[in-house]
Amino acid sequence: MLDKMTPEQERHFESQLEQDDGTEMRRVLRAGVPVYYTRDDTPPGCVIKEYPGGRKELVDFSTGDERLVSLLTA
């Protein structure tokens, strides 16, 4: 879906994410869907993928496909 957004839509989406206090992320995880996010210490070009069970992975999308970089927690 992100690849079909206009630059303006993408900026709006990112703005909404920055304002989220974690409520939406918890809702999505409770629904059984993994979430993607970054923290200040996330390496450039990577995002954290968190699964509903708590598993966290560092992933990269630079090739256009999701690629596992490392396991953060099991």
Predicted model as a PDB file, atoms N, CA, C, CB and O in Angstrom, pLDDT in the B-factor column:
MODEL        1                                                                  
ATOM      1  N   MET A   1       0.808  -1.184   0.000  1.00 52.00           N  
ATOM      2  CA  MET A   1       0.000   0.000   0.000  1.00 52.00           C  
ATOM      3  C   MET A   1       0.863   1.265   0.000  1.00 52.00           C  
ATOM      4  CB  MET A   1      -0.926  -0.012   1.191  1.00 52.00           C  
ATOM      5  O   MET A   1       0.542   2.229  -0.695  1.00 52.00           O  
ATOM      6  N   LEU A   2       1.948   1.272   0.768  1.00 56.00           N  
ATOM      7  CA  LEU A   2       2.798   2.461   0.827  1.00 56.00           C  
ATOM      8  C   LEU A   2       3.382   2.823  -0.534  1.00 56.00           C  
ATOM      9  CB  LEU A   2       3.921   2.246   1.821  1.00 56.00           C  
ATOM     10  O   LEU A   2       3.558   4.001  -0.845  1.00 56.00           O  
ATOM     11  N   ASP A   3       3.679   1.817  -1.340  1.00 63.00           N  
ATOM     12  CA  ASP A   3       4.283   2.093  -2.648  1.00 63.00           C  
ATOM     13  C   ASP A   3       3.307   2.747  -3.620  1.00 63.00           C  
ATOM     14  CB  ASP A   3       4.813   0.811  -3.252  1.00 63.00           C  
ATOM     15  O   ASP A   3       3.719   3.227  -4.675  1.00 63.00           O  
ATOM     16  N   LYS A   4       2.021   2.772  -3.280  1.00 70.00           N  
ATOM     17  CA  LYS A   4       1.016   3.389  -4.152  1.00 70.00           C  
ATOM     18  C   LYS A   4       0.608   4.784  -3.663  1.00 70.00           C  
ATOM     19  CB  LYS A   4      -0.219   2.492  -4.240  1.00 70.00           C  
ATOM     20  O   LYS A   4      -0.221   5.446  -4.287  1.00 70.00           O  
ATOM     21  N   MET A   5       1.195   5.226  -2.546  1.00 69.00           N  
ATOM     22  CA  MET A   5       0.855   6.540  -1.994  1.00 69.00           C  
ATOM     23  C   MET A   5       1.577   7.655  -2.735  1.00 69.00           C  
ATOM     24  CB  MET A   5       1.198   6.597  -0.506  1.00 69.00           C  
ATOM     25  O   MET A   5       2.709   7.496  -3.191  1.00 69.00           O  
ATOM     26  N   THR A   6       0.896   8.776  -2.838  1.00 79.00           N  
ATOM     27  CA  THR A   6       1.555   9.975  -3.352  1.00 79.00           C  
ATOM     28  C   THR A   6       2.470  10.499  -2.244  1.00 79.00           C  
ATOM     29  CB  THR A   6       0.502  11.072  -3.805  1.00 79.00           C  
ATOM     30  O   THR A   6       2.287  10.141  -1.080  1.00 79.00           O  
ATOM     31  N   PRO A   7       3.452  11.340  -2.582  1.00 79.00           N  
ATOM     32  CA  PRO A   7       4.307  11.905  -1.535  1.00 79.00           C  
ATOM     33  C   PRO A   7       3.505  12.623  -0.438  1.00 79.00           C  
ATOM     34  CB  PRO A   7       5.305  12.874  -2.155  1.00 79.00           C  
ATOM     35  O   PRO A   7       3.858  12.555   0.739  1.00 79.00           O  
ATOM     36  N   GLU A   8       2.438  13.303  -0.830  1.00 82.00           N  
ATOM     37  CA  GLU A   8       1.604  14.002   0.158  1.00 82.00           C  
ATOM     38  C   GLU A   8       0.898  13.006   1.082  1.00 82.00           C  
ATOM     39  CB  GLU A   8       0.561  14.894  -0.552  1.00 82.00           C  
ATOM     40  O   GLU A   8       0.838  13.225   2.292  1.00 82.00           O  
ATOM     41  N   GLN A   9       0.370  11.927   0.529  1.00 76.00           N  
ATOM     42  CA  GLN A   9      -0.287  10.906   1.340  1.00 76.00           C  
ATOM     43  C   GLN A   9       0.714  10.250   2.290  1.00 76.00           C  
ATOM     44  CB  GLN A   9      -0.945   9.845   0.440  1.00 76.00           C  
ATOM     45  O   GLN A   9       0.392   9.966   3.444  1.00 76.00           O  
ATOM     46  N   GLU A  10       1.917  10.016   1.802  1.00 73.00           N  
ATOM     47  CA  GLU A  10       2.952   9.400   2.624  1.00 73.00           C  
ATOM     48  C   GLU A  10       3.329  10.314   3.795  1.00 73.00           C  
ATOM     49  CB  GLU A  10       4.193   9.081   1.772  1.00 73.00           C  
ATOM     50  O   GLU A  10       3.489   9.839   4.919  1.00 73.00           O  
ATOM     51  N   ARG A  11       3.472  11.620   3.543  1.00 75.00           N  
ATOM     52  CA  ARG A  11       3.783  12.574   4.615  1.00 75.00           C  
ATOM     53  C   ARG A  11       2.662  12.604   5.649  1.00 75.00           C  
ATOM     54  CB  ARG A  11       4.009  13.986   4.036  1.00 75.00           C  
ATOM     55  O   ARG A  11       2.927  12.654   6.850  1.00 75.00           O  
ATOM     56  N   HIS A  12       1.415  12.573   5.189  1.00 72.00           N  
ATOM     57  CA  HIS A  12       0.274  12.568   6.101  1.00 72.00           C  
ATOM     58  C   HIS A  12       0.278  11.302   6.960  1.00 72.00           C  
ATOM     59  CB  HIS A  12      -1.047  12.678   5.313  1.00 72.00           C  
ATOM     60  O   HIS A  12       0.057  11.365   8.169  1.00 72.00           O  
ATOM     61  N   PHE A  13       0.526  10.168   6.336  1.00 69.00           N  
ATOM     62  CA  PHE A  13       0.576   8.885   7.039  1.00 69.00           C  
ATOM     63  C   PHE A  13       1.675   8.907   8.095  1.00 69.00           C  
ATOM     64  CB  PHE A  13       0.808   7.726   6.045  1.00 69.00           C  
ATOM     65  O   PHE A  13       1.446   8.496   9.233  1.00 69.00           O  
ATOM     66  N   GLU A  14       2.864   9.380   7.731  1.00 71.00           N  
ATOM     67  CA  GLU A  14       3.981   9.438   8.673  1.00 71.00           C  
ATOM     68  C   GLU A  14       3.666  10.381   9.825  1.00 71.00           C  
ATOM     69  CB  GLU A  14       5.265   9.883   7.960  1.00 71.00           C  
ATOM     70  O   GLU A  14       4.042  10.110  10.965  1.00 71.00           O  
ATOM     71  N   SER A  15       2.987  11.478   9.544  1.00 73.00           N  
ATOM     72  CA  SER A  15       2.588  12.428  10.582  1.00 73.00           C  
ATOM     73  C   SER A  15       1.639  11.759  11.574  1.00 73.00           C  
ATOM     74  CB  SER A  15       1.921  13.673   9.955  1.00 73.00           C  
ATOM     75  O   SER A  15       1.763  11.963  12.781  1.00 73.00           O  
ATOM     76  N   GLN A  16       0.702  10.969  11.077  1.00 70.00           N  
ATOM     77  CA  GLN A  16      -0.224  10.255  11.952  1.00 70.00           C  
ATOM     78  C   GLN A  16       0.508   9.248  12.831  1.00 70.00           C  
ATOM     79  CB  GLN A  16      -1.294   9.545  11.125  1.00 70.00           C  
ATOM     80  O   GLN A  16       0.190   9.099  14.011  1.00 70.00           O  
ATOM     81  N   LEU A  17       1.490   8.556  12.254  1.00 68.00           N  
ATOM     82  CA  LEU A  17       2.264   7.582  13.025  1.00 68.00           C  
ATOM     83  C   LEU A  17       3.031   8.255  14.154  1.00 68.00           C  
ATOM     84  CB  LEU A  17       3.231   6.829  12.114  1.00 68.00           C  
ATOM     85  O   LEU A  17       3.108   7.727  15.264  1.00 68.00           O  
ATOM     86  N   GLU A  18       3.597   9.423  13.865  1.00 71.00           N  
ATOM     87  CA  GLU A  18       4.380  10.143  14.877  1.00 71.00           C  
ATOM     88  C   GLU A  18       3.507  10.575  16.046  1.00 71.00           C  
ATOM     89  CB  GLU A  18       5.060  11.366  14.256  1.00 71.00           C  
ATOM     90  O   GLU A  18       4.001  10.703  17.167  1.00 71.00           O  
ATOM     91  N   GLN A  19       2.225  10.801  15.808  1.00 73.00           N  
ATOM     92  CA  GLN A  19       1.322  11.262  16.860  1.00 73.00           C  
ATOM     93  C   GLN A  19       0.709  10.106  17.660  1.00 73.00           C  
ATOM     94  CB  GLN A  19       0.216  12.104  16.251  1.00 73.00           C  
ATOM     95  O   GLN A  19       0.082  10.342  18.692  1.00 73.00           O  
ATOM     96  N   ASP A  20       0.879   8.877  17.205  1.00 72.00           N  
ATOM     97  CA  ASP A  20       0.290   7.730  17.881  1.00 72.00           C  
ATOM     98  C   ASP A  20       1.009   7.485  19.207  1.00 72.00           C  
ATOM     99  CB  ASP A  20       0.358   6.473  16.984  1.00 72.00           C  
ATOM    100  O   ASP A  20       2.239   7.486  19.257  1.00 72.00           O  
ATOM    101  N   ASP A  21       0.258   7.279  20.262  1.00 80.00           N  
ATOM    102  CA  ASP A  21       0.825   7.022  21.584  1.00 80.00           C  
ATOM    103  C   ASP A  21       1.025   5.536  21.853  1.00 80.00           C  
ATOM    104  CB  ASP A  21      -0.065   7.614  22.650  1.00 80.00           C  
ATOM    105  O   ASP A  21       1.308   5.148  22.987  1.00 80.00           O  
ATOM    106  N   GLY A  22       0.884   4.710  20.840  1.00 82.00           N  
ATOM    107  CA  GLY A  22       1.035   3.268  20.980  1.00 82.00           C  
ATOM    108  C   GLY A  22      -0.295   2.531  20.998  1.00 82.00           C  
ATOM    109  O   GLY A  22      -0.330   1.303  20.915  1.00 82.00           O  
ATOM    110  N   THR A  23      -1.386   3.274  21.106  1.00 84.00           N  
ATOM    111  CA  THR A  23      -2.713   2.660  21.154  1.00 84.00           C  
ATOM    112  C   THR A  23      -2.998   1.859  19.891  1.00 84.00           C  
ATOM    113  CB  THR A  23      -3.786   3.729  21.346  1.00 84.00           C  
ATOM    114  O   THR A  23      -3.456   0.719  19.962  1.00 84.00           O  
ATOM    115  N   GLU A  24      -2.729   2.449  18.755  1.00 81.00           N  
ATOM    116  CA  GLU A  24      -3.013   1.778  17.480  1.00 81.00           C  
ATOM    117  C   GLU A  24      -2.129   0.549  17.307  1.00 81.00           C  
ATOM    118  CB  GLU A  24      -2.807   2.746  16.302  1.00 81.00           C  
ATOM    119  O   GLU A  24      -2.594  -0.482  16.821  1.00 81.00           O  
ATOM    120  N   MET A  25      -0.874   0.646  17.694  1.00 84.00           N  
ATOM    121  CA  MET A  25       0.040  -0.491  17.582  1.00 84.00           C  
ATOM    122  C   MET A  25      -0.466  -1.653  18.442  1.00 84.00           C  
ATOM    123  CB  MET A  25       1.479  -0.083  18.008  1.00 84.00           C  
ATOM    124  O   MET A  25      -0.474  -2.799  17.992  1.00 84.00           O  
ATOM    125  N   ARG A  26      -0.879  -1.368  19.649  1.00 87.00           N  
ATOM    126  CA  ARG A  26      -1.397  -2.430  20.519  1.00 87.00           C  
ATOM    127  C   ARG A  26      -2.677  -3.040  19.944  1.00 87.00           C  
ATOM    128  CB  ARG A  26      -1.664  -1.881  21.931  1.00 87.00           C  
ATOM    129  O   ARG A  26      -2.884  -4.249  20.047  1.00 87.00           O  
ATOM    130  N   ARG A  27      -3.529  -2.220  19.345  1.00 86.00           N  
ATOM    131  CA  ARG A  27      -4.758  -2.723  18.735  1.00 86.00           C  
ATOM    132  C   ARG A  27      -4.440  -3.689  17.596  1.00 86.00           C  
ATOM    133  CB  ARG A  27      -5.619  -1.557  18.220  1.00 86.00           C  
ATOM    134  O   ARG A  27      -5.054  -4.749  17.478  1.00 86.00           O  
ATOM    135  N   VAL A  28      -3.482  -3.311  16.768  1.00 86.00           N  
ATOM    136  CA  VAL A  28      -3.100  -4.150  15.628  1.00 86.00           C  
ATOM    137  C   VAL A  28      -2.489  -5.460  16.118  1.00 86.00           C  
ATOM    138  CB  VAL A  28      -2.104  -3.403  14.709  1.00 86.00           C  
ATOM    139  O   VAL A  28      -2.815  -6.525  15.593  1.00 86.00           O  
ATOM    140  N   LEU A  29      -1.608  -5.398  17.115  1.00 90.00           N  
ATOM    141  CA  LEU A  29      -1.008  -6.615  17.667  1.00 90.00           C  
ATOM    142  C   LEU A  29      -2.079  -7.532  18.260  1.00 90.00           C  
ATOM    143  CB  LEU A  29       0.037  -6.258  18.741  1.00 90.00           C  
ATOM    144  O   LEU A  29      -2.028  -8.747  18.067  1.00 90.00           O  
ATOM    145  N   ARG A  30      -3.041  -6.966  18.975  1.00 90.00           N  
ATOM    146  CA  ARG A  30      -4.139  -7.778  19.542  1.00 90.00           C  
ATOM    147  C   ARG A  30      -4.956  -8.448  18.439  1.00 90.00           C  
ATOM    148  CB  ARG A  30      -5.064  -6.902  20.419  1.00 90.00           C  
ATOM    149  O   ARG A  30      -5.530  -9.516  18.650  1.00 90.00           O  
ATOM    150  N   ALA A  31      -5.008  -7.823  17.273  1.00 92.00           N  
ATOM    151  CA  ALA A  31      -5.734  -8.397  16.136  1.00 92.00           C  
ATOM    152  C   ALA A  31      -4.932  -9.510  15.464  1.00 92.00           C  
ATOM    153  CB  ALA A  31      -6.067  -7.305  15.113  1.00 92.00           C  
ATOM    154  O   ALA A  31      -5.418 -10.146  14.530  1.00 92.00           O  
ATOM    155  N   GLY A  32      -3.701  -9.748  15.938  1.00 93.00           N  
ATOM    156  CA  GLY A  32      -2.884 -10.834  15.392  1.00 93.00           C  
ATOM    157  C   GLY A  32      -2.030 -10.441  14.210  1.00 93.00           C  
ATOM    158  O   GLY A  32      -1.580 -11.308  13.462  1.00 93.00           O  
ATOM    159  N   VAL A  33      -1.794  -9.150  14.023  1.00 91.00           N  
ATOM    160  CA  VAL A  33      -1.047  -8.662  12.865  1.00 91.00           C  
ATOM    161  C   VAL A  33       0.284  -8.051  13.337  1.00 91.00           C  
ATOM    162  CB  VAL A  33      -1.890  -7.611  12.064  1.00 91.00           C  
ATOM    163  O   VAL A  33       0.292  -7.274  14.292  1.00 91.00           O  
ATOM    164  N   PRO A  34       1.401  -8.386  12.687  1.00 92.00           N  
ATOM    165  CA  PRO A  34       2.687  -7.775  13.054  1.00 92.00           C  
ATOM    166  C   PRO A  34       2.682  -6.273  12.760  1.00 92.00           C  
ATOM    167  CB  PRO A  34       3.847  -8.459  12.294  1.00 92.00           C  
ATOM    168  O   PRO A  34       1.956  -5.806  11.883  1.00 92.00           O  
ATOM    169  N   VAL A  35       3.489  -5.535  13.496  1.00 90.00           N  
ATOM    170  CA  VAL A  35       3.633  -4.099  13.283  1.00 90.00           C  
ATOM    171  C   VAL A  35       5.087  -3.790  12.945  1.00 90.00           C  
ATOM    172  CB  VAL A  35       3.172  -3.298  14.534  1.00 90.00           C  
ATOM    173  O   VAL A  35       5.997  -4.534  13.312  1.00 90.00           O  
ATOM    174  N   TYR A  36       5.286  -2.691  12.250  1.00 89.00           N  
ATOM    175  CA  TYR A  36       6.616  -2.230  11.856  1.00 89.00           C  
ATOM    176  C   TYR A  36       6.834  -0.839  12.434  1.00 89.00           C  
ATOM    177  CB  TYR A  36       6.780  -2.222  10.300  1.00 89.00           C  
ATOM    178  O   TYR A  36       5.932  -0.002  12.410  1.00 89.00           O  
ATOM    179  N   TYR A  37       8.030  -0.596  12.953  1.00 87.00           N  
ATOM    180  CA  TYR A  37       8.339   0.718  13.504  1.00 87.00           C  
ATOM    181  C   TYR A  37       9.853   0.898  13.600  1.00 87.00           C  
ATOM    182  CB  TYR A  37       7.679   0.898  14.892  1.00 87.00           C  
ATOM    183  O   TYR A  37      10.616  -0.045  13.387  1.00 87.00           O  
ATOM    184  N   THR A  38      10.266   2.092  13.917  1.00 87.00           N  
ATOM    185  CA  THR A  38      11.678   2.373  14.165  1.00 87.00           C  
ATOM    186  C   THR A  38      11.812   3.023  15.536  1.00 87.00           C  
ATOM    187  CB  THR A  38      12.278   3.290  13.052  1.00 87.00           C  
ATOM    188  O   THR A  38      10.850   3.560  16.085  1.00 87.00           O  
ATOM    189  N   ARG A  39      13.007   2.964  16.067  1.00 88.00           N  
ATOM    190  CA  ARG A  39      13.378   3.672  17.283  1.00 88.00           C  
ATOM    191  C   ARG A  39      14.592   4.525  16.932  1.00 88.00           C  
ATOM    192  CB  ARG A  39      13.682   2.676  18.481  1.00 88.00           C  
ATOM    193  O   ARG A  39      15.145   4.413  15.838  1.00 88.00           O  
ATOM    194  N   ASP A  40      14.992   5.361  17.851  1.00 88.00           N  
ATOM    195  CA  ASP A  40      16.141   6.229  17.595  1.00 88.00           C  
ATOM    196  C   ASP A  40      17.407   5.446  17.252  1.00 88.00           C  
ATOM    197  CB  ASP A  40      16.400   7.103  18.799  1.00 88.00           C  
ATOM    198  O   ASP A  40      18.252   5.936  16.503  1.00 88.00           O  
ATOM    199  N   ASP A  41      17.546   4.235  17.791  1.00 92.00           N  
ATOM    200  CA  ASP A  41      18.757   3.445  17.560  1.00 92.00           C  
ATOM    201  C   ASP A  41      18.620   2.417  16.430  1.00 92.00           C  
ATOM    202  CB  ASP A  41      19.136   2.737  18.829  1.00 92.00           C  
ATOM    203  O   ASP A  41      19.511   1.590  16.237  1.00 92.00           O  
ATOM    204  N   THR A  42      17.514   2.465  15.687  1.00 91.00           N  
ATOM    205  CA  THR A  42      17.337   1.541  14.568  1.00 91.00           C  
ATOM    206  C   THR A  42      18.318   1.904  13.455  1.00 91.00           C  
ATOM    207  CB  THR A  42      15.871   1.574  14.043  1.00 91.00           C  
ATOM    208  O   THR A  42      18.386   3.065  13.053  1.00 91.00           O  
ATOM    209  N   PRO A  43      19.085   0.920  12.947  1.00 91.00           N  
ATOM    210  CA  PRO A  43      20.047   1.215  11.884  1.00 91.00           C  
ATOM    211  C   PRO A  43      19.365   1.811  10.652  1.00 91.00           C  
ATOM    212  CB  PRO A  43      20.804  -0.053  11.495  1.00 91.00           C  
ATOM    213  O   PRO A  43      18.224   1.462  10.349  1.00 91.00           O  
ATOM    214  N   PRO A  44      20.046   2.697   9.947  1.00 89.00           N  
ATOM    215  CA  PRO A  44      19.477   3.290   8.730  1.00 89.00           C  
ATOM    216  C   PRO A  44      19.052   2.212   7.736  1.00 89.00           C  
ATOM    217  CB  PRO A  44      20.492   4.238   8.072  1.00 89.00           C  
ATOM    218  O   PRO A  44      19.750   1.218   7.538  1.00 89.00           O  
ATOM    219  N   GLY A  45      17.900   2.429   7.120  1.00 88.00           N  
ATOM    220  CA  GLY A  45      17.406   1.502   6.111  1.00 88.00           C  
ATOM    221  C   GLY A  45      16.672   0.295   6.677  1.00 88.00           C  
ATOM    222  O   GLY A  45      16.182  -0.540   5.917  1.00 88.00           O  
ATOM    223  N   CYS A  46      16.590   0.190   7.996  1.00 91.00           N  
ATOM    224  CA  CYS A  46      15.942  -0.957   8.624  1.00 91.00           C  
ATOM    225  C   CYS A  46      14.727  -0.520   9.425  1.00 91.00           C  
ATOM    226  CB  CYS A  46      16.927  -1.703   9.525  1.00 91.00           C  
ATOM    227  O   CYS A  46      14.587   0.651   9.779  1.00 91.00           O  
ATOM    228  N   VAL A  47      13.854  -1.473   9.705  1.00 92.00           N  
ATOM    229  CA  VAL A  47      12.714  -1.272  10.596  1.00 92.00           C  
ATOM    230  C   VAL A  47      12.607  -2.478  11.508  1.00 92.00           C  
ATOM    231  CB  VAL A  47      11.392  -1.056   9.795  1.00 92.00           C  
ATOM    232  O   VAL A  47      13.127  -3.551  11.203  1.00 92.00           O  
ATOM    233  N   ILE A  48      11.936  -2.295  12.618  1.00 93.00           N  
ATOM    234  CA  ILE A  48      11.687  -3.388  13.544  1.00 93.00           C  
ATOM    235  C   ILE A  48      10.321  -3.971  13.205  1.00 93.00           C  
ATOM    236  CB  ILE A  48      11.754  -2.907  15.038  1.00 93.00           C  
ATOM    237  O   ILE A  48       9.342  -3.242  13.046  1.00 93.00           O  
ATOM    238  N   LYS A  49      10.270  -5.284  13.097  1.00 95.00           N  
ATOM    239  CA  LYS A  49       9.011  -5.988  12.876  1.00 95.00           C  
ATOM    240  C   LYS A  49       8.691  -6.718  14.170  1.00 95.00           C  
ATOM    241  CB  LYS A  49       9.093  -6.983  11.648  1.00 95.00           C  
ATOM    242  O   LYS A  49       9.455  -7.577  14.611  1.00 95.00           O  
ATOM    243  N   GLU A  50       7.559  -6.375  14.778  1.00 94.00           N  
ATOM    244  CA  GLU A  50       7.154  -7.015  16.031  1.00 94.00           C  
ATOM    245  C   GLU A  50       5.911  -7.853  15.782  1.00 94.00           C  
ATOM    246  CB  GLU A  50       6.891  -5.959  17.143  1.00 94.00           C  
ATOM    247  O   GLU A  50       4.924  -7.380  15.220  1.00 94.00           O  
ATOM    248  N   TYR A  51       5.978  -9.100  16.210  1.00 95.00           N  
ATOM    249  CA  TYR A  51       4.873 -10.040  16.056  1.00 95.00           C  
ATOM    250  C   TYR A  51       3.973 -10.006  17.289  1.00 95.00           C  
ATOM    251  CB  TYR A  51       5.404 -11.467  15.816  1.00 95.00           C  
ATOM    252  O   TYR A  51       4.421  -9.594  18.359  1.00 95.00           O  
ATOM    253  N   PRO A  52       2.719 -10.429  17.165  1.00 94.00           N  
ATOM    254  CA  PRO A  52       1.808 -10.429  18.307  1.00 94.00           C  
ATOM    255  C   PRO A  52       2.333 -11.196  19.525  1.00 94.00           C  
ATOM    256  CB  PRO A  52       0.496 -11.011  17.890  1.00 94.00           C  
ATOM    257  O   PRO A  52       2.017 -10.832  20.658  1.00 94.00           O  
ATOM    258  N   GLY A  53       3.111 -12.227  19.316  1.00 94.00           N  
ATOM    259  CA  GLY A  53       3.665 -13.018  20.421  1.00 94.00           C  
ATOM    260  C   GLY A  53       4.870 -12.388  21.101  1.00 94.00           C  
ATOM    261  O   GLY A  53       5.368 -12.921  22.093  1.00 94.00           O  
ATOM    262  N   GLY A  54       5.349 -11.255  20.580  1.00 94.00           N  
ATOM    263  CA  GLY A  54       6.480 -10.560  21.193  1.00 94.00           C  
ATOM    264  C   GLY A  54       7.792 -10.691  20.446  1.00 94.00           C  
ATOM    265  O   GLY A  54       8.732  -9.946  20.726  1.00 94.00           O  
ATOM    266  N   ARG A  55       7.882 -11.614  19.506  1.00 96.00           N  
ATOM    267  CA  ARG A  55       9.108 -11.769  18.727  1.00 96.00           C  
ATOM    268  C   ARG A  55       9.385 -10.479  17.957  1.00 96.00           C  
ATOM    269  CB  ARG A  55       9.001 -12.979  17.755  1.00 96.00           C  
ATOM    270  O   ARG A  55       8.470  -9.874  17.398  1.00 96.00           O  
ATOM    271  N   LYS A  56      10.661 -10.061  17.933  1.00 96.00           N  
ATOM    272  CA  LYS A  56      11.049  -8.850  17.211  1.00 96.00           C  
ATOM    273  C   LYS A  56      12.207  -9.169  16.278  1.00 96.00           C  
ATOM    274  CB  LYS A  56      11.437  -7.713  18.196  1.00 96.00           C  
ATOM    275  O   LYS A  56      13.152  -9.865  16.648  1.00 96.00           O  
ATOM    276  N   GLU A  57      12.112  -8.650  15.069  1.00 96.00           N  
ATOM    277  CA  GLU A  57      13.149  -8.842  14.052  1.00 96.00           C  
ATOM    278  C   GLU A  57      13.541  -7.492  13.479  1.00 96.00           C  
ATOM    279  CB  GLU A  57      12.663  -9.795  12.924  1.00 96.00           C  
ATOM    280  O   GLU A  57      12.722  -6.575  13.409  1.00 96.00           O  
ATOM    281  N   LEU A  58      14.778  -7.378  13.075  1.00 96.00           N  
ATOM    282  CA  LEU A  58      15.241  -6.222  12.323  1.00 96.00           C  
ATOM    283  C   LEU A  58      15.149  -6.610  10.857  1.00 96.00           C  
ATOM    284  CB  LEU A  58      16.712  -5.793  12.731  1.00 96.00           C  
ATOM    285  O   LEU A  58      15.759  -7.594  10.438  1.00 96.00           O  
ATOM    286  N   VAL A  59      14.393  -5.850  10.072  1.00 95.00           N  
ATOM    287  CA  VAL A  59      14.197  -6.177   8.662  1.00 95.00           C  
ATOM    288  C   VAL A  59      14.563  -4.994   7.774  1.00 95.00           C  
ATOM    289  CB  VAL A  59      12.745  -6.601   8.408  1.00 95.00           C  
ATOM    290  O   VAL A  59      14.598  -3.843   8.210  1.00 95.00           O  
ATOM    291  N   ASP A  60      14.829  -5.316   6.531  1.00 93.00           N  
ATOM    292  CA  ASP A  60      15.243  -4.330   5.530  1.00 93.00           C  
ATOM    293  C   ASP A  60      14.360  -4.501   4.297  1.00 93.00           C  
ATOM    294  CB  ASP A  60      16.763  -4.489   5.163  1.00 93.00           C  
ATOM    295  O   ASP A  60      14.059  -5.625   3.895  1.00 93.00           O  
ATOM    296  N   PHE A  61      13.949  -3.392   3.703  1.00 87.00           N  
ATOM    297  CA  PHE A  61      13.121  -3.417   2.495  1.00 87.00           C  
ATOM    298  C   PHE A  61      13.842  -2.801   1.298  1.00 87.00           C  
ATOM    299  CB  PHE A  61      11.809  -2.681   2.743  1.00 87.00           C  
ATOM    300  O   PHE A  61      13.201  -2.527   0.283  1.00 87.00           O  
ATOM    301  N   SER A  62      15.145  -2.576   1.385  1.00 84.00           N  
ATOM    302  CA  SER A  62      15.863  -1.843   0.338  1.00 84.00           C  
ATOM    303  C   SER A  62      15.833  -2.536  -1.024  1.00 84.00           C  
ATOM    304  CB  SER A  62      17.291  -1.641   0.757  1.00 84.00           C  
ATOM    305  O   SER A  62      16.007  -1.878  -2.050  1.00 84.00           O  
ATOM    306  N   THR A  63      15.618  -3.837  -1.049  1.00 86.00           N  
ATOM    307  CA  THR A  63      15.565  -4.562  -2.324  1.00 86.00           C  
ATOM    308  C   THR A  63      14.147  -4.594  -2.892  1.00 86.00           C  
ATOM    309  CB  THR A  63      16.085  -5.992  -2.142  1.00 86.00           C  
ATOM    310  O   THR A  63      13.925  -5.082  -4.000  1.00 86.00           O  
ATOM    311  N   GLY A  64      13.187  -4.066  -2.119  1.00 82.00           N  
ATOM    312  CA  GLY A  64      11.793  -4.131  -2.534  1.00 82.00           C  
ATOM    313  C   GLY A  64      11.048  -5.259  -1.854  1.00 82.00           C  
ATOM    314  O   GLY A  64       9.817  -5.260  -1.818  1.00 82.00           O  
ATOM    315  N   ASP A  65      11.778  -6.215  -1.315  1.00 89.00           N  
ATOM    316  CA  ASP A  65      11.192  -7.327  -0.579  1.00 89.00           C  
ATOM    317  C   ASP A  65      11.671  -7.257   0.865  1.00 89.00           C  
ATOM    318  CB  ASP A  65      11.566  -8.695  -1.228  1.00 89.00           C  
ATOM    319  O   ASP A  65      12.747  -6.727   1.144  1.00 89.00           O  
ATOM    320  N   GLU A  66      10.878  -7.790   1.774  1.00 93.00           N  
ATOM    321  CA  GLU A  66      11.288  -7.830   3.174  1.00 93.00           C  
ATOM    322  C   GLU A  66      12.409  -8.842   3.337  1.00 93.00           C  
ATOM    323  CB  GLU A  66      10.092  -8.181   4.098  1.00 93.00           C  
ATOM    324  O   GLU A  66      12.299  -9.987   2.898  1.00 93.00           O  
ATOM    325  N   ARG A  67      13.503  -8.401   3.981  1.00 94.00           N  
ATOM    326  CA  ARG A  67      14.659  -9.276   4.201  1.00 94.00           C  
ATOM    327  C   ARG A  67      15.031  -9.220   5.677  1.00 94.00           C  
ATOM    328  CB  ARG A  67      15.874  -8.857   3.301  1.00 94.00           C  
ATOM    329  O   ARG A  67      15.229  -8.137   6.228  1.00 94.00           O  
ATOM    330  N   LEU A  68      15.126 -10.382   6.318  1.00 96.00           N  
ATOM    331  CA  LEU A  68      15.519 -10.464   7.716  1.00 96.00           C  
ATOM    332  C   LEU A  68      16.984 -10.070   7.842  1.00 96.00           C  
ATOM    333  CB  LEU A  68      15.276 -11.888   8.283  1.00 96.00           C  
ATOM    334  O   LEU A  68      17.843 -10.625   7.157  1.00 96.00           O  
ATOM    335  N   VAL A  69      17.266  -9.120   8.712  1.00 96.00           N  
ATOM    336  CA  VAL A  69      18.648  -8.727   9.000  1.00 96.00           C  
ATOM    337  C   VAL A  69      19.132  -9.452  10.242  1.00 96.00           C  
ATOM    338  CB  VAL A  69      18.764  -7.192   9.187  1.00 96.00           C  
ATOM    339  O   VAL A  69      20.215 -10.039  10.243  1.00 96.00           O  
ATOM    340  N   SER A  70      18.321  -9.412  11.310  1.00 96.00           N  
ATOM    341  CA  SER A  70      18.688 -10.143  12.527  1.00 96.00           C  
ATOM    342  C   SER A  70      17.467 -10.310  13.424  1.00 96.00           C  
ATOM    343  CB  SER A  70      19.821  -9.410  13.290  1.00 96.00           C  
ATOM    344  O   SER A  70      16.491  -9.566  13.326  1.00 96.00           O  
ATOM    345  N   LEU A  71      17.550 -11.308  14.297  1.00 96.00           N  
ATOM    346  CA  LEU A  71      16.526 -11.558  15.291  1.00 96.00           C  
ATOM    347  C   LEU A  71      16.858 -10.706  16.501  1.00 96.00           C  
ATOM    348  CB  LEU A  71      16.435 -13.075  15.661  1.00 96.00           C  
ATOM    349  O   LEU A  71      17.980 -10.765  17.004  1.00 96.00           O  
ATOM    350  N   LEU A  72      15.904  -9.913  16.982  1.00 95.00           N  
ATOM    351  CA  LEU A  72      16.144  -9.064  18.145  1.00 95.00           C  
ATOM    352  C   LEU A  72      15.699  -9.757  19.420  1.00 95.00           C  
ATOM    353  CB  LEU A  72      15.421  -7.727  17.992  1.00 95.00           C  
ATOM    354  O   LEU A  72      16.416  -9.719  20.420  1.00 95.00           O  
ATOM    355  N   THR A  73      14.520 -10.396  19.408  1.00 88.00           N  
ATOM    356  CA  THR A  73      14.037 -11.190  20.534  1.00 88.00           C  
ATOM    357  C   THR A  73      13.218 -12.344  19.985  1.00 88.00           C  
ATOM    358  CB  THR A  73      13.195 -10.325  21.526  1.00 88.00           C  
ATOM    359  O   THR A  73      12.548 -12.223  18.959  1.00 88.00           O  
ATOM    360  N   ALA A  74      13.285 -13.457  20.683  1.00 73.00           N  
ATOM    361  CA  ALA A  74      12.532 -14.635  20.235  1.00 73.00           C  
ATOM    362  C   ALA A  74      11.151 -14.658  20.828  1.00 73.00           C  
ATOM    363  CB  ALA A  74      13.263 -15.913  20.597  1.00 73.00           C  
ATOM    364  O   ALA A  74      10.379 -15.577  20.559  1.00 73.00           O  
TER     365      ALA A  74                                                      
ENDMDL                                                                          
END                                                                             
